[in-house]
Amino acid sequence: MKTYIEQASQNIRLQEGTQVIEQLLLECYLKPGISTKELARKTLLPTPVAAAIKRELIKAGALVQDRGVRCTAEGFAWIEREWGYRGLDHFLYHDLLDETKWTEGLKDMLVILEEIFALRPSVDVQIDQSKCTPETSLRRAILCLKQHALIGKKILCVGDDDLVSVSIGLLLQRLFSDRGHTATQVDVLDMDERFLNYIETIAKEWGLQIQGHRLDLREPLPESLHGKYDCFFTDPPYTLQGMSLFVSRGLQALKREKGLPIFLSFAHKPPAVMLAMQREFVRMGLTVSANFPQFNAYEGAEMIANRSQMFILRTTDQSKPEYPEKFTDALYTGEVKQTLRTYRCKQCSRDVQVGIHGELATIEQLKNEGCSGCGHDTFEMVAKKLDFKEGDNPSDHKAD
């Protein structure tokens, strides 16, 4: 039997994908009597397109035009049953959407998170870990809620030293006070067993549905995790290749659908690096849906002025990972600084040395400027070695 979404989408060709139909139906559930114009604003659609979707959902039996647009009894029950909204605290939900109210409504939850975060493992700077504040972790979970990517979804954290999985789990417990909500799945990928073990301990103590998977993201993503998730969070190493790798692994894990959100935290960078970064998004077939400067706050991360930005990216029908296989390039900031790497242009096979003592300092610069021979901007790394200055003691450098 076709779902309401499938019935509506079969008669409408939407470039945005079925996600926007889901969002429109959900807006009618959350705000009965909503106007068509407001539906258009909420979904960022032209009013005629929103009206066309509304008509198809009415024909499917999910909606009715009655003092605005609202769900039928059958549509209401279907959303609660199939999408896991039964038992939702609607008053708290709407408060959380208001930037001025959410901290007051979750004040006691922040106290709990502060206690949990105080006992988390110390960061390993060699793999570019940093500690975000409890409030930042919770803000990420609420951002997921605002994007309709939380309740009833399969969520992946690609690296989770920021304990976003824990914040999501505790937030769901507040939204569903009877603790009967089981429709949301949260998984964590991380190479650091200390954080995986700590998250598992907190999950057991608080009854949170979180599953951890130990994985060095330089290794290929297991087939069992491909195409399963509705969204993912990542706060990768602040190198271009680190960002591309972590997003690539998350992309492999996402369902093959248009319009799925990716929550990417990344340091504020100079314009040239930001341009190179956005070229990486284009290579991976992703669009930038939103950007929030200084969204994330960190403890003691002076190198990035204790702040980083949050991107919301969206998948398209051209989305694909930049790095689908094993990753062999320098990844973390320390590795990038300590190695001299040779990249080969995929168009003309010209070799370029990249590193502090190379022709260019970073891969970001190389991709931004392009090959000096043909102008192409796609390269593969073919060699690397430790980069020593004259007078250096090799024992002072870490091997890869």
N, C-alpha and C positions, 0 to 999 in steps of 0.2 A: 504494500500500500504506500503510495507516495505521500511524503510529508507536505505540510502547507508550503514550505519553502520551495520544494520541487515543483509543486503544482503552479505556484506563482511564477517561477523562473522559466518554465517551459514556454510561456507565451510572451516573455519580455527578454530582449537581448540587452544585457547590461555589461558595459565595459568594467564596471566596478566589481563584478562577481556577485555571488549569492550572499556575501557577508552583509551587504547593504540592505537586502531584504530581511535578513535576520534582525538587523538593528532597527529597522522601521517597525517590524512586528513587536519587538521588545519595547520600543518607546510607547506603543499603544497599550501594552500591558502595564508599564510603570506609571503612565500618566493617562488614565482613561479620560476620553473627551478631548484629546489633543487635536488641534486644527491641522489641516493639510499643509498650510504654510509653515507651521512650526515643525512638522515632520520633515519638510524639505530642509529647514535650517539645521535640524538635528543630524540629518544624514548627509548634509552638504550636497544635496541633489537639486537640480532645477525643479520648480514646483510641478510642472507637467509630468516629469518622470516620477516624482513621489506620488502624484495622484494616480498614475498608471499602475504602480506597484500596489497602492491601496486598493484599487479596483480589483486587481487579480486576487488579493488576499480576501476581499469580500466574497468574490465568486467561489473561492476555495472553502469558505465557511469559517475563516479565522477571525475576521473583523466584521464590524457592523457600523454603519453611519448613523449615529444617534447622539445628537447634541455634541458634535465633534466625532472623532473616530475612537472606537474602543473595541476590545476583544469580545467575541461572543463567549458564552459560557464554555463551549467546547474548546475554543481557542485558548481561553484562560487556563483551563484544566490541562491542556496539552503542553503549554509552556511550563507549568509547574511540574508536570510529570516528566517530560522529555528533556527539559533544559535544567532541571534541578532547582527551580525557584520556590518550591513549596516550603513554607516556614520562614521566608525572608522577612526581616524587620524593615518594612518599607520606609518608616520614618527615619531610621538610622541611614538607610541607603541614600535617601535624598539629602540628608545632612552632609554625608560624605562627599557628595558632588559639589558642595559649596566650600570653596577654599577658605572662607572665613569661619566655618563651623566645625570642620572635621577634627581639628586639634582638641577642641573642647569636648567633643563627643567621645574621643578615644584617649583622653588624658590618663585614665587608669591603665589602659593597654600600653601606653608609652612607658609607664613606670615598670611594667612587667618586661618589656623589651630592653629597657636599660639594664635591668638585672641580668637578663640572658646575654646581652652583648658584652657586659663587663667580664663574663667568664669565658668568652670565646677564645680560641687559640690565638697566639701571637702571629703577626703577619710574617710571611717569608718574602723579603724584598727582592730576593733573587728571581722570583717568578712574578714580580710586579704586583704583589698583593698590597692592599691598603684597606684601612678600616673605615667604612662609611658609618655615619651616625645612626642610631636607632630610628630617629625621625625620618632620615633619608630612606632607609629600608622600607618603612611603613608608607612613605609617600609613593614609592614605586608600586607597592601593592595597590594603593588607592588609584594611581594612574591606570593600572590594569583594569580596575573596576570601571573607571570612567570611560574606557575604551571598549566596554562590553566584552572583555577578553578574560574575565575572571570566573564568574559563576558558571558551573557546568562544563568548564573547559579543561583541556589537557595542556598543562603549562610546564615548560622546561626552563631550568636555570642553567645556563652554560657557564660553569664556574659559579660558586656561591659563597665566597668568603664574607659577603655582605648579608647573609642569612635572609635573603628575600623570600625564600621558601617558607621560613618560619613566620615571617610577617604576614604572608598570604594565608597560612594556616590559621593563625590567631585571628586575623581579620574575618575569615569565614566563620569562625566560632562566634564572633560578635554579631555577625549578620544573621546567623541562624542559631539563636540562643538555645534551642532544644538539642543542639549538637547532633541532629539527625541527618545533616547534609553530607552526602557521600558522592555527589555527582562530579566534584572537581578533583582532578588528579594533578599532583605536583611532583615532578622528578628533578633530580639534581645530577649534573655531570661535573666531576671535579677530580683532579689528580691527587689532591691533598687529603689523605686519609684522616688527618686530625679534624678537619672541618666536616667531612662526611660522618665521622663517628659522633661529633658533637651535635650535628643536626639530627642524627638518628636518636641520640639520647633525649634531646628536647622534644622530638616528635613523640616518643614513647611516653614521656612525662606528661605531655599536654594532650595526648590523643590526636595528633595531627597526621593526616594522610600524606606522607612524604616518602619517596623512595630514592635512595642514592645509588649512583653508578660510578665506580672508580674508572676514570679514563684520562690518560694523557692525550690532550686534544691534538697533539702532533700525529697521533695514530688515527687511522680511518675510523669513522663512526660505525659501530656494529649494525649490521643489517636489521637486527631486531628493533632498533630505535628509529629507523627511517620512516618518514611519512606518517607520524603518529600524533603530532602536537598541533595545537591551535595558535600558540604564540611562544616566544621565548624571551628571556632576559639575559643580557650579558654585559659585563664591565671588564673588557679585555685588557691585555697589556697595551700601553699607550704607544704602540708602534703601528705603522700602517699594515704591516704583514700580520701583526697580532690581531688587529681589528678584523682583517679579512678572513683570517683562519677561524676565529671564534664565530663570526657571522656565518661562514661557510658550514661549519658543523651544525649550527642551529638551523640553517636552511635545509640541510639534509634531513633533519628531524621533523620539519614542518610538513603538514598535509599539503598535497599538491592543489592548492586553491589560491585564487586571487584575493588580495585585500587582507591577508593575515598580518597582524602587527608584530613587529620586532622592537623590543625596548633596549636600545643601545646607549650605554653611558660611555663617554669618551672625553678626554682632556680637551680644554680649549687650546687650539693650535693656531699658528700663523696662517694667513690667507693661502699661501702656496700649498701648505700641507692640507688645509681644508678642501682645496680644489682637487688635490690628488685623492683625498678620501672620498669625495663625491664621485670621482671617476670610478673608484672601486664599487660604489653603489650601483652605478650604471652598468658596469661589467657584470654584476651579479643580478641585474634586472630588478633592482629595488627602487622605490620612490621614497622621498622624504615627506612624510605626512605632517610632521611637526618637529620643532626644535625648541628646547627650553634651556637657555643659558643658565649656568650656576644652579642647576636643579639639585645636584648631589653635593653633600657636604661630607668631609672626611676628617678623621682625627689624625693630626700630625703629618698630613701629606703636603709639606711645604713646597715640594717641587711643582705641584699643580695649584698652588695657592689655596689648598684645602677645598677646592671646588672643581666640578666637572659638569659638562652639559649632558642633557638627555635628548636623544633622537628617538622619534617613533618612525620606523620604516614600514613600508607595506610591500607585500609580494605582488608580482604581476604574472602574466602568463609566460614571461621570459625569464623568470627567476631561476638561477642556477648557482651552485657554489663556485667560488673562485678556486678553492683548493679541495677537490673531492677525495683525493688520495692521501697517502702519507706525506707529512710536511717535513722538509729537511732544511729549510732556511733558518737563519737567526730569527728568534721570536721575541725574546724579552729584551728590555732596554739594555741590560748589562751585556747580553750576547751581541746586540747590534753594535755597541760601542767598542767591543773587544775583537771584532772580526773584520777582516778584509775579504769581501765577497765579490766573485766575478759573476756578472749577469750577462746573458746572451739574448740579443734581440730576436724575438720569434719571427720577425719579418725578413731581416737581412743577415742574421747571425753575427752581427758585430758584438764584440765583447767589451764590457765596461766594468772597471773596478770601482766598488762602492765601499766606503768606510771613511774613518777620520782622515786617513792618508791616501784615499783613493781619488779618482777623478771627481766623484761627487760624494757627499758625506752620507746621504741616506737614500734608501729606495724611494722614499717619498719624492725627493728631488728628481731622481731619474725618471720616474713615471710622469711627473709633472712636466719636465722639460722634453721628454721623449728621446728617442735614439738620435744621436747626432748624425748618423748616416742616412736614415730614411724617415725619421720623424715618428715612427711607430712607438706605441707606449705600452706594449706588453712584452715582458721579459721572463726568462727562467734562470734560476741560479744554477751555475754549473760547477762552481768550486768555492771553497772558503778556507781561510786559515787565520790563526791568531795574528792580530795586528800589533806589532811591537814597535815602539819608537826607539831611536838610537839611544843606548844607555839604559834601556829598560831591563829589569831582571825578569826573565820568563816565568819564574816561579811565583811572581806577584800576580800573574794572570790566571784565571780559571780556564780550563779546557772546556770545549763544548761537550 
